[in-house]
Amino acid sequence: MTETKKSEWNSNLAFMMAMIGSAVGLGNIWRFPNVLYSNGGGSFMIPYIISLFLLGISFVLVEYAVGFRFKKSLARILFSVNKKLEPVAWFILLVVFLITTYYVCVVGWDLIYIFLSLTKAWGANPDLYFTNNVLHVSNSWTGMFSLVPNVFVSVLIIWFLAWFIIKRDLNDGIGKVSKILLPLLCAIVVVIVVFSLTLPGASVGYTQIFRPDWSALTNLNVWLAAFGQIVFSLSLGMAIAMTYASYLPEGSKLVDNAVIVAFSNSGFEVFNSIGIFSILGFMTFTSGIPFNELVTSGTGLAFVVFPQVFNTMGPAASIIGPLFFICILFAGITSVIALLEGVCYSISEKFLIERKKTATVVCIVGFLISTIFATDAGSIILGVFDAYLNNFSLLLAVLMECIIFGWIYKFDNLIETLNENSKLQVGKTWKTVIKYILPICIGGLWIQGVFTTITTADIFSRTIMTILTVILIVVPIIFAKLPAINKDYYNV
């Protein structure tokens, strides 16, 4: 059996919306403010901007050029470069898929909080409510056998929405949803930021962004934090840009698009931080709680600190609260469908399974894995998955892609592809960055991440990490060894 005609974006706008939607996710909303504040405030913007150009735009260009030049799935691209590299592709895709399984769960928590925010059902102690009433946290491994009904249902809903979108044609599914959700997301963020600036004490918060700690610039960890933020924020190494670029029609301006996407993503998270910091400044002003105690990352900021803020905000919280959690929902959904697209594309292309069936199987398997995070021990296991997959596996994926396309593949072909139709051009400087500078920077991040993950893990965490390691070695080899149903798959 041979492959059928490939899908293609019906407009550059659809591609741009999908790309920006894939980049704008939970990391922009709740990770960046903490990273910014913890690494020198305003002075952090210097390593952040340098990282954006040096790492973010440079690596996105690699993925754009590769995807556009080959117009194939990641698995088939790496097979074309060298047939021995196909297991690397399935390793990357498996990492992305496993990240999606717990990412969906976090989006599911947010779905619960949209309804809770309507009546401030979390009460006077949001921290205790989140731990006991929402997650039913249990520190015992036996908690894996006890489902949390509300989390289970919310996870099922998010997986259903993801399936409903990605099973459709490229433009009717991802393209149309991105065109709707991304503008709505931006509109909600604008409303929240404008409102937050009117709150008493807002200046206590937003001035943190413009108050630099210049000594931070001599701290290597600050630079590593900037590089790390760019990796997670732009979803580097997840094959999203590569997959989406493979759907572009001939004549597309790749470099121009990459720059717009990167700056749109960074602009969003900086602008969003103004609102986040202003609201936290209001909390400091009204409650007397020190600002540094409010600025936290991840679920603590979204599901504990902000409910505390909404408790003190008065009637306005009935509007701002739901808008805040809807904002997270939209960002989460656009990221989930982007994460799943590359996985579905590679499976569909190799085994010639139609898009709807592939999406159905992938989402069912993903949902079954996600049920682990919908148990009493789910939040603990989720933390282990997140630390291991992000600090070890994802950074390793980025490093391997740098080496493969910088050293094994004919790099000058990528330069030719990028410059063919773009107004902005790349050359030897970009080549030097990809071949030498990026591997060193990512390698440093990876070593730091592995060291942190191993040294902070307990026996339970190390057991889970060992299981994940085995899965990440065995499953990619199996997928690579399985014979392709698509007879064109092996045509290099």
Beta strands, then each sheet from edge to edge (+ up, - down):
end
